[in-house]
Amino acid sequence: MFELLTEHLQRVDQTDDAIFYRVPRLVKHIDHPACNALTDYFRVNLRPQSDILDLMSSYASHLPEELSFNNVIGLGMNEAELSKNTQLNDFVIQDLGKNYILPFDDNSFDACVITVSVQYLIQPIHVFQEIARVLRPDCPCIVSFSNRCFPTKAVAIWQQLSDVGHTQLVGHYFATSGAYEPCRIDDISPNGSSTDPLFVVRSNTTKIE
Ligand SMILES: C[S@@+](CC[C@H](N)C(=O)[O-])C[C@H]1O[C@@H](n2cnc3c(N)ncnc32)[C@H](O)[C@@H]1O
């Protein structure tokens, strides 16, 4: 459906992401109702006592406070953002645009979440393949997004697409990486057009037969 060309993954601001994230960006891209809708989604779709990777993480992971996880690891760009995140057990600072190899062993996690950040990936297929490597078999990667972003840092194709197009693009990332079951797309926007929309594209890593 998509033929991803080099120009699709370029940004208005092509400078090093470390420059943009030198200052903490303490924004969530989604309003309270959308944050609550995401937490409700996680409540149903994440298992207690599991190991969670919060990729492209900042100061909020949106995980249900009453659920206890075994290990929640964040990976993001800014130490001040990640230090404020009380839901993480630990974090790593890594620029996925420069190095998409995740610093974790194979089969380390039971779920990966990418929240309101997938539009910043410039090597998405490599990153999705790496996520599959560090996830255990038949475990979910949950990608959520709304319609807001840092426009100069989002890839060109994201800027060109509608909400539906964004869901298809993320589905394409899953399919092309070749390591996942067919994806599921959910519109979990809170009721009422006055709130931010919220979409989830989710796929499980391939099962071992
Ligand atoms: C709008 S914030 C979203 C943070 C968080 N996931 C949330 O739900 O609030 C975008 C995040 O994407 C991450 N990010 C952006 N570019 C990145 C890159 N090249 N490598 C790793 N993380 C990146 C940054 O850590 C930044 O905090």
The ligand as an ORCA input file, in Angstrom:
! r2SCAN-3c Opt
* xyz 0 1
  C       5.743     14.091     22.834
  S       6.979     13.173     23.647
  C       6.069     11.740     24.098
  C       6.615     11.136     25.310
  C       5.826     10.024     25.953
  N       5.866      8.804     25.165
  C       4.415     10.411     26.351
  O       3.526      9.593     26.185
  O       4.196     11.511     26.853
  C       8.040     12.578     22.360
  C       9.183     11.745     22.893
  O       9.775     11.038     21.803
  C      11.099     10.745     22.157
  N      11.933     10.807     20.961
  C      11.865     11.699     19.967
  N      12.836     11.504     19.060
  C      13.539     10.425     19.506
  C      14.667      9.728     19.018
  N      15.310     10.116     17.902
  N      15.137      8.668     19.731
  C      14.516      8.287     20.881
  N      13.435      8.916     21.388
  C      12.953      9.976     20.712
  C      11.557     11.786     23.178
  O      12.074     11.147     24.302
  C      10.296     12.552     23.515
  O      10.121     12.658     24.888
*
